[in-house]
Amino acid sequence: MVLFVLLLASSLVPLPATACTCMRPPFLSALGAADVVADIRVLEVRADQGPLSGRQAMLYRIERIFKGPPDLEEGSEVWVSHHTCTSMPYPSTEVGGRRIWFMSREGGRLSHDYCSTSLDSAGPLPLVLLQARARWLASR
C-alpha cells in the first residue's frame, strides 16, 4: 500500500517543461560578440537534421553586411547552421523572408540559434549598427 501511495504521489509531480527559453543579451553585447551581423534573405530551409540534432541547414543570400570579415561579400549565398530548440524549428514558410541576424563562426561555418539576436530588416536600424557597417565598409 505504501508503495502504491508513493507511486501515485510521484506521478502527480509535474515534469519540467521542455519549451525553449532564453535571455537575449543586451544589443551592444550581442553586436560585440557576433562574428557576423548581416541582413539576409532566406533562400532554402532544410528539414531538421534528425530529431535529436537540433540543427537545420539554411541557405541565405547576404543582402547587406554590418559586421564581418572583409572578405565576406554582399550578394553571396551561404549555408548557415541554425541551432533549433526541440520545439522551435525554423519553418519553411520563411523562404523569401529577410532578417538581420547576429551570427557566430564555428569551424569556418556561420551559425545562429533560436536565442540569437535578430532584427526586422524593414525596421529602423540602430545608429550603432550603421556605424558598424561604416567600419566594415572601410575595412575593405
KAHULIN-V900914 format. One record per helix or strand. SS is the DSSP state (@ for helix, = for strand). FROM is the first residue (numbers start at 1). TO is the last residue. If there is no record, write none. Layout:
BEGIN
ss=SS from=FROM to=TO
ss=SS from=FROM to=TO
END
This chain:
BEGIN
ss=@ from=2 to=12
ss=@ from=27 to=33
ss== from=36 to=45
ss== from=55 to=67
ss== from=77 to=83
ss== from=85 to=85
ss== from=88 to=88
ss=@ from=92 to=94
ss== from=98 to=106
ss== from=109 to=113
ss== from=118 to=120
ss=@ from=127 to=138
END
